[in-house]
Structures are given as structure tokens and as C-alpha cells.
Amino acid sequence: MSGLARAKLYEVESNMKDKKTGGRSAVVQFNPETLKVSYANQIAGKDEKKCGNQADGTNGAQYVGTGSTKLSLQLWFDITAPMPPETQAETDVRRLTRQVTELMNPSPAAEKGKYIAPAVCFEWGSFKFSGVIDSLEESIEYFSETGVPLRASMSLSMSQQSVVVASFDANAPKYTRPTPGTNPQTQAKAGDTLQDMAAASGNQNNWQNIAVANGIENPRRLAPGQFIDLSFDAAMNASVEVSLGRTA
């Protein structure tokens, strides 16, 4: 399980290339459950003679402007759960979420009064998408008795002004489906939480995906004696080999 890929979110150059030095980044505490990629073409021109009119028997070709690709995902942060080494000292979940918010802050442009939105890359294993963060919505889900925010979710939307087509590495490892019955099952004891069980198995950073894989709705209330596959998500994520690259 030590080879489980963790998602990353970091600033890149305006041409979507990696920065050689510096650049802001944000901790992704838990890998997302899903990634949604949307594509759009902008239809240009209203002139039927240019665009074609099928009713007249002419070519129905449509002229298009700039295409776009959008990535939508949700990130979770929970400082009550086992934490990665770089975030163990945090006591307020907003110290983690503000790192994501800072990736939206524009920088002054060369022209006075103008600002440039930073280009950001979301990377998870061989899946990479670079663009600008269009929108970000934060929901604080849980507070301490003294009113300190402890858990939050962020709905993030990124876009790039081009149609980004998936490309695949022919040399990437292929997914091998495990033989039924070979994955070990761990039995929950009275009072166990899924977070505790995931931490004990060395997969503490991915307990939410384990919950989804096992159909667990409330990870803090497990039935005593319930069998849980703690290795399922690690096997699935380690085998996904999909990347996104620009079209020529």
C-alpha cells in the first residue's frame, strides 16, 4: 500500500508547463472519489450560408470558435483523521483549505491595473489537467466544542481554453483484476471507526475511497463484526493509467 498515488494541486507556468522553481501548492489530504471532465465547442456565426442549411439541402457543417475543457472535483479535509506528515501540526482545517483558495489569487500583470489568474495543475498518478480555477465553493462540515472548524469540503472547477484529448502511455502497467476471494477482509470490533482501521492498515490517507468501495455510509459507526476490504482502493488506484495531453 506504500505505492498508493496521492493527488497533487500546484501552480504551473501560463503555458501549462511545470515551474522550474517556486510556485504555490496545496495539500490534497484525500484522493477524490470522482473526476468529471466536460468538453464544449463554441458555435461561431449565425449566417446560414456560412453554416449550412440542411432544409435547403446544403452542407450542415458548423464553424466553431475556441473549444474548452473543464475539470470538476471535490476535495475533503479533516484534521480529526490521521494526517499526512506535512499537516500533522494543523489545528484548524482552514489552514489547509486556504492553500487551495490562494491558488485562485491573481498576480499583477505588466500592464498597470491588469491581473493574471494563475495556471494550476491537478495531478493524480498519470492523470494531469492544467487550467485556471474558475470557481471554488467551501463547506465547513464539523466544528469542535470551542467552535474551531475541523472538517471541510471544497467543490473545485478548473477550465482550459482548448479541447484536451486523453492520451495513453503504451508502456503503462495494465490493470489486473484480482481473483475473487483473494483480497483480505478485516473484521471491525466494537467502537472501531473506518479511519482508525485504515490508519492501522497503513492506508490512512484514503479512508473515504475505502468507504465508497465497501458501501459504507457512516465511517464513524461500523457494525461490530463487519468485514471490510481495506486493500481494495489501493489496488484500484495503483492500476489506473490515464493521462490528459493537449491536441496538436
C-alpha positions as CSV (number, residue, x, y, z in Angstrom):
1,M,0.0,0.0,0.0
2,S,3.0,2.3,0.2
3,G,2.8,2.8,-3.5
4,L,-0.6,4.4,-3.4
5,A,-0.6,7.5,-5.6
6,R,-1.7,10.8,-3.9
7,A,-3.3,13.6,-5.8
8,K,-1.5,17.0,-6.0
9,L,-2.6,20.5,-6.8
10,Y,0.1,23.1,-7.7
11,E,0.8,26.2,-9.7
12,V,2.4,26.0,-13.2
13,E,3.5,28.4,-15.8
14,S,1.0,30.3,-18.0
15,N,1.8,27.9,-20.9
16,M,0.8,25.0,-18.6
17,K,4.4,23.8,-18.2
18,D,5.8,23.0,-14.8
19,K,7.6,25.8,-13.0
20,K,11.3,25.3,-12.7
21,T,11.4,27.0,-9.2
22,G,8.9,28.2,-6.7
23,G,5.1,28.2,-7.3
24,R,2.3,27.7,-4.8
25,S,0.9,24.3,-3.9
26,A,-1.9,22.9,-1.8
27,V,-2.2,19.7,0.2
28,V,-4.7,17.2,-1.1
29,Q,-5.4,15.2,2.0
30,F,-7.8,12.6,0.5
31,N,-7.9,11.4,-3.1
32,P,-11.2,12.5,-4.8
33,E,-13.9,9.9,-5.3
34,T,-14.6,11.0,-8.9
35,L,-13.3,13.4,-11.6
36,K,-15.7,14.9,-14.1
37,V,-14.3,16.1,-17.4
38,S,-16.5,18.2,-19.6
39,Y,-15.9,19.4,-23.2
40,A,-17.5,22.2,-25.2
41,N,-17.3,23.9,-28.6
42,Q,-18.4,27.4,-29.2
43,I,-20.6,27.7,-32.4
44,A,-19.5,30.7,-34.3
45,G,-21.6,32.7,-36.7
46,K,-25.4,32.9,-37.4
47,D,-25.2,33.1,-41.2
48,E,-27.0,30.1,-42.7
49,K,-25.0,30.4,-45.9
50,K,-21.8,30.0,-43.9
51,C,-23.0,27.4,-41.5
52,G,-25.1,25.4,-44.0
53,N,-28.8,24.7,-44.0
54,Q,-30.0,21.1,-44.2
55,A,-33.5,22.2,-45.1
56,D,-32.1,23.6,-48.3
57,G,-30.1,20.5,-48.9
58,T,-26.8,22.4,-48.3
59,N,-23.9,21.3,-46.2
60,G,-24.7,21.2,-42.4
61,A,-21.2,22.0,-41.4
62,Q,-20.8,24.2,-38.3
63,Y,-18.0,26.7,-37.9
64,V,-16.7,26.8,-34.3
65,G,-14.7,29.2,-32.2
66,T,-12.4,28.3,-29.3
67,G,-13.2,25.0,-27.6
68,S,-12.8,24.4,-23.9
69,T,-12.4,21.6,-21.4
70,K,-13.5,21.7,-17.7
71,L,-12.5,19.5,-14.8
72,S,-14.7,19.3,-11.7
73,L,-13.9,17.5,-8.5
74,Q,-14.5,17.6,-4.7
75,L,-11.8,17.7,-2.1
76,W,-12.2,16.8,1.6
77,F,-10.1,17.9,4.6
78,D,-10.4,16.5,8.1
79,I,-7.9,17.3,10.8
80,T,-9.6,14.7,13.2
81,A,-8.5,11.9,10.8
82,P,-4.9,10.6,10.6
83,M,-2.9,13.3,8.9
84,P,0.0,13.3,6.4
85,P,3.3,14.2,8.0
86,E,3.4,17.7,6.4
87,T,0.0,18.6,8.1
88,Q,0.1,16.8,11.4
89,A,0.6,20.1,13.4
90,E,-2.5,21.8,12.0
91,T,-5.3,22.6,14.4
92,D,-7.8,24.4,12.2
93,V,-9.0,22.9,8.9
94,R,-9.0,26.4,7.3
95,R,-5.2,26.3,7.3
96,L,-5.4,23.5,4.7
97,T,-8.3,24.9,2.7
98,R,-6.8,28.4,2.3
99,Q,-3.9,26.8,0.4
100,V,-6.4,25.9,-2.3
101,T,-8.0,29.3,-2.2
102,E,-4.6,31.0,-2.6
103,L,-4.2,29.2,-6.0
104,M,-7.1,31.5,-7.3
105,N,-5.4,34.7,-6.3
106,P,-4.3,36.6,-9.5
107,S,-0.9,38.2,-9.9
108,P,-0.3,41.8,-11.2
109,A,0.3,41.9,-15.0
110,A,2.9,44.0,-16.8
111,E,0.1,46.4,-17.8
112,K,-1.0,48.6,-14.9
113,G,-4.3,47.7,-13.4
114,K,-4.4,44.3,-15.0
115,Y,-4.1,40.9,-13.3
116,I,-3.4,37.4,-14.4
117,A,-5.1,34.3,-13.0
118,P,-2.5,31.6,-12.0
119,A,-2.4,28.4,-14.0
120,V,-2.8,25.4,-11.8
121,C,-2.3,21.6,-12.4
122,F,-4.2,18.8,-10.8
123,E,-2.2,15.6,-10.8
124,W,-3.2,12.1,-9.7
125,G,-0.8,9.4,-10.8
126,S,-0.7,9.7,-14.5
127,F,-3.8,11.8,-14.7
128,K,-2.9,15.5,-15.2
129,F,-5.1,18.5,-16.0
130,S,-3.8,22.1,-16.2
131,G,-6.0,25.2,-16.3
132,V,-7.4,28.1,-14.4
133,I,-9.6,27.7,-11.3
134,D,-13.0,29.1,-12.3
135,S,-14.9,28.6,-9.1
136,L,-14.4,27.2,-5.6
137,E,-17.0,26.5,-3.0
138,E,-16.1,25.6,0.6
139,S,-18.4,24.0,3.1
140,I,-17.3,23.6,6.7
141,E,-18.8,20.3,7.9
142,Y,-17.7,19.9,11.5
143,F,-16.7,22.1,14.4
144,S,-15.1,21.5,17.8
145,E,-16.8,22.3,21.0
146,T,-15.0,25.6,21.1
147,G,-16.0,26.5,17.6
148,V,-12.8,25.6,15.7
149,P,-13.5,24.2,12.1
150,L,-12.3,20.7,11.9
151,R,-13.7,19.2,8.7
152,A,-14.5,20.9,5.3
153,S,-15.2,20.0,1.7
154,M,-14.3,22.1,-1.4
155,S,-16.0,21.9,-4.8
156,L,-13.5,22.9,-7.4
157,S,-13.9,23.7,-11.1
158,M,-11.0,24.2,-13.5
159,S,-11.0,25.0,-17.2
160,Q,-8.6,25.3,-20.1
161,Q,-9.4,27.1,-23.4
162,S,-8.8,24.2,-25.7
163,V,-10.3,20.7,-26.2
164,V,-8.0,18.4,-24.2
165,V,-8.0,14.9,-25.5
166,A,-7.0,11.9,-23.4
167,S,-3.7,10.2,-24.3
168,F,-2.4,6.9,-23.1
169,D,1.1,5.6,-22.4
170,A,1.5,2.3,-24.2
171,N,4.1,1.2,-21.7
172,A,2.0,1.9,-18.6
173,P,1.2,-1.0,-16.3
174,K,-2.1,-2.7,-17.1
175,Y,-4.8,-3.3,-14.5
176,T,-5.0,-6.9,-13.4
177,R,-8.3,-7.8,-11.9
178,P,-7.8,-9.7,-8.6
179,T,-9.1,-13.3,-8.3
180,P,-12.4,-13.3,-6.4
181,G,-11.8,-14.1,-2.7
182,T,-8.1,-13.2,-2.6
183,N,-8.4,-9.8,-1.0
184,P,-8.1,-10.0,2.8
185,Q,-11.1,-8.9,4.9
186,T,-10.6,-7.1,8.2
187,Q,-13.3,-7.5,10.9
188,A,-14.4,-4.4,12.7
189,K,-14.5,-4.5,16.5
190,A,-17.0,-2.7,18.7
191,G,-16.1,1.0,18.7
192,D,-13.9,0.9,15.6
193,T,-14.1,3.7,13.0
194,L,-13.1,3.3,9.4
195,Q,-10.5,6.0,9.8
196,D,-8.9,4.0,12.7
197,M,-8.9,0.8,10.7
198,A,-7.5,2.4,7.6
199,A,-4.7,4.0,9.7
200,A,-3.9,0.7,11.3
201,S,-3.5,-0.9,7.8
202,G,-1.2,1.9,6.6
203,N,-3.9,3.4,4.2
204,Q,-4.8,6.3,6.5
205,N,-4.9,8.9,3.7
206,N,-7.6,7.2,1.7
207,W,-10.3,6.1,4.1
208,Q,-13.0,7.9,2.2
209,N,-12.4,5.9,-1.0
210,I,-12.3,2.7,1.1
211,A,-15.7,3.7,2.4
212,V,-17.1,4.1,-1.1
213,A,-15.6,0.8,-2.2
214,N,-17.2,-1.1,0.7
215,G,-20.6,0.7,0.5
216,I,-20.1,2.3,4.0
217,E,-22.3,5.4,4.5
218,N,-21.2,6.3,8.0
219,P,-17.4,5.6,8.6
220,R,-17.7,6.5,12.3
221,R,-20.3,3.9,13.0
222,L,-19.3,0.4,11.9
223,A,-21.3,-2.7,12.9
224,P,-19.2,-5.0,15.2
225,G,-18.1,-8.0,13.2
226,Q,-18.5,-6.2,9.9
227,F,-15.9,-7.4,7.3
228,I,-14.1,-4.6,5.4
229,D,-11.7,-4.8,2.4
230,L,-9.0,-2.3,3.3
231,S,-6.9,-3.1,0.3
232,F,-9.5,-2.7,-2.5
233,D,-8.9,1.0,-3.2
234,A,-5.2,0.8,-3.2
235,A,-5.3,-2.0,-5.8
236,M,-7.7,0.0,-8.0
237,N,-5.9,3.4,-7.8
238,A,-2.4,1.9,-8.4
239,S,-3.6,0.4,-11.6
240,V,-5.2,3.5,-13.3
241,E,-3.0,4.8,-16.0
242,V,-4.8,7.6,-17.8
243,S,-3.3,11.0,-18.8
244,L,-4.5,14.1,-20.5
245,G,-2.5,16.0,-23.1
246,R,-3.0,18.9,-25.5
247,T,-4.2,18.2,-29.0
248,A,-1.7,19.1,-31.7
